[in-house]
Amino acid sequence: MKRTRNQRPPRGIQSITVGASVLRALASVSGPVPLRDVAKAAGMPASKAYRYLVSFAVLGMVRQDDATGLYDLGPFSRQLGLTALGRIDAVEVVTSELARLAAAAGHDAHTTVWSQLGPMVLRWRQGANDIAVRINEGSILPLLTTATGRAWVAHQPAQITAPLIERELEALHASSGQALEVLRARYGERVEEVRRLGFSHSEGERRSGIDALSVPVFGPAGVAFTMTLLGTHGDSDFSYDGPTVRLLTAAAARVSAQLGARSRSDSDSS
């Protein structure tokens, strides 16, 4: 509905607006909760929250467990969520955010999806600064020797990545002469670092003078994309606590939220 500049916003139904805070409270937790927790999260007395819960239960938006008395989202809420997710163009969401990220950070950026051969570059966007390196869309990136690859390894199931990792380790062993055990331990530590920090970092690893930062983007089923920034070494602040990594992680969090990802704390505790 369009409004003129001086026109007042249309009046809604206040009780629905207030009641929505109850649904938000249930959506913000990882499982069934008692009435007192719903009321506290919704910012209202328990007696008021209870009345809303009863009404929402009639609609199927809330359910109460007969045995425990705990409340959770109901079947109609789940149906609405699934319908909304089904109407999201995930590629469009991540591509739009990628363009904004490249402009805000001033660095080249790309996003990848998983393929049978490993991470595949889906989209590349140029930043405001000089091009660090043009990566062709459709390119397959290594898992172990790129920031992007390690972001995938840190969050993909091991049974999916293990065959590709073993092939890369064999190739690294043949080219460097280093023992497989040494290489496996080295890159295993790098992957653990990604899990600990929440992002992946690379300095001149794949191409001399090119640094990279990469983060995972999550959907309902797990990691769905990665988003990566590239910059020339010395001209880019890719420090672990710098503004660039904050821009990148915030962009990935926005895309993850739009794709319907569970919070990482909920996922880690399940």
N, C-alpha and C positions, 0 to 999 in steps of 0.2 A: 504494500500500500504506500503510495507516494504522498508526501506532505509538502506544503509550501513552507517557506522559511519561518514564518511567524505562527504557523498552525501548531496547536498543542498536540502532543502525542496522543494516540487513541487510548481511551480508558480500557483497561482489562479487568479481569476478575481477580481481586486481591487474594481471595482464599486459595485460588489455584497457584498464584505466585508464591504464597507462603508455603503451601503444601509441597511445592516442588523441592523445597529444602529438605524435606523428609526423604524424597527419592534420591537427591544428591548425597545425603548422608549414607544411604544404603549402597549407593554406587561407589563411594569412596573407600569402602572396606573390602577385605578379601573373602568374607564369608558371613554366615548368619551371626547376628548380634542381638543382645537383649534390648528391651525397650529403653532402659536408661541411657544406653550408648547412642541409640538413634536420636533421642531427645537432646542429648548433649551436643552431638554433631550438628543437629538442625538448629540449635539455639533456641529451644522452646521448652516449656514445662512438659513433663512426661504425660500428663493428662491430655494436653493438647495434641502431642505427637501421636498418642494412642488413637484419638478420634480420626486423625488423618490416615493412620495405618489401617484402621477398620474399613474406611471408605476405599482406599486403594486396593485392599484385599478383595473387595467385592468386584472390582474391575480386573482383577488378575495381575495388577502391577506389583503387588506385594503378597508374599505368602508367609504364614507362621507355622513353624513346625509343631505338630500336635504333642510330640513327646517332650521337647525341650522348651517350647515357648519362644524360641528365637525367631527373629525376623530376617527375611532376605528378599531380594527382588523376585517377582513372580514371573510366570510364563509370558504374560503380555509385555512386560518390560524387556524380556529377552527377545521376543519377537520384534519389537520396535528397534532394538539395538542391531539385530541381524539385518533387518530391512535397511536401516540407515547405512550399515557397513557395505551392504551389497550395492548401494548406489554411489559409493565413493570410487573415483578413478584414482587408484593409488599412484600410478605413474604421473598423472597430472599434478597430484598433490606434492610429490617429492620434487618434480621438475620445477614447479613454481617456486618452491622454497629454495631450491638450489640456485636459481637466478637471483633471488633476493640475497642469499648468502654471499655469492660471488661479488655482488655490488657492494654490500656492506663491508666485507672483509678486504676488498680490493685485490683478491687473489683468484687464480683459476680454480675451478671446482668441478668435480664430477661425481656422479652417483653410479653405483653398480648393483646388479642383481646376481643371484646365484644361477649358474649354469652347470651342466654336467662336467665341464672342463674347469670350473672354478669361477671366480668373480668376473663378470662381464660388464664392461663400461656401457651404461645405458644412455646417459646424457653427459655432455661436457659443456661448461659455460665459462667464458672468459671474464676475468676480473678487470678492474680498472688499471692495474699496473701492467707492465710488460708481460707477455706470455711466458710463463715459466717453461711449460712443455705442453704441446698439443697432444692429447691422447685421443685416438680415433674411437668413435662409438662402435661397439662390437669387439673391442680389444679384450683379450683374456689376460688377467693379471696374476702373477704368482702369489701363492698363499704365504710363504715364509719370508720373502725378501721385499715385501711392500707393506706399507702401513695399512692399506686397504685389505690386503690378504689376511693379515693378522687379526684385523677387526672381525673378519668372517670366522676365522678359526676359533677365536675366543668364544663365539656364541653359537656356532653351528654344532649339531650333534657330531660326536667323534666318528661315528660309523660313516658319515657322509664325507668328511674331510680326510680321513686316514689314508685311503688309497692315493689321493693326490699328494699328500704330504710325503709319503714314502717315496714316490717318484721324484719329487723335488729334492729330497735328502740324498737320493742316489746321484742325481745330477750335480748337486753341490759337492758331494764327496769326490766325484770324478773330476770336477773342474778345479777344486781347491786342494785335494789330497788329504783333507782333514778327516779324521775318523768319524764314522756315522754317529757314534755315541756322543762325541763332542758336539757335533752339529745339532743332534736331537736335543741335547741339554740346553744349548745356547738359545735355540729358537723356542723351546718350551718355556724358558724364562721370559722371553719377549712376549709370548702369548699370555702368560700369567700376569705380566705387567699391564696388559690391555684390560684384563678382567678386573684388576685392582683399581686402575685409574678411570676406566670407563671410556678411554679413547686410545688410539694407536698413534705412534710417533716414529718418524723416519728422518734421518739426516744423510743425504747423499748416498743412500743405500742402493737405489736402482740406477740413478743417474747422478753423476758428480755435480755438486752444486745445487741440487734440487731437494728441498725438504718437503715433508708431507705430514698432515694430520688427518686422521680418519676416525669416524664414529659409526656405530651401528644404528640403524633405524628399525624399530620393532613394530610388528603387527600382532594381531591376535594369536597367531601360531608361532611367534618367535621372530628372529631377525628376518627382515624383508628386504632391506637395502643397506648400503653404506653411503655416507656422504664424506667426501675427501676434499681438502684444500691443498693446493700446491703453491710453493713459493721459492724464490731463489735464496740460497743460504746467505745469511748476513743482512739481507734486506727484508726479512720476514720475522716477525715476533711469533715464533711457534713454541714459546716456552710453555711449560706444563701448567702454569697458573696465569698466563697472559690473556689479553682481551680476545685474541683470535680463537683460542680454544674455547673460551666462553661463548663466543658467537656461534661456533660450530656445534657445540653440545646443545645450546638452546634451540638452534634450528632443527636438529635431529629430534629433540624432545617434542617440538611442535608437530612435526610430521607424525611421530609415533602416536601422539594423542589423537590426531585426526584419523589415523588408521585403526584406532580402537585398541591399541596395545594396553596390556595390563601394566601397572606400575612395576618397576624392577624390584622394589622391596617385596611386593606381593608375590611376584614370580619366584624370587629367591627363597621365600619362606615356604613355598608349596612343595 
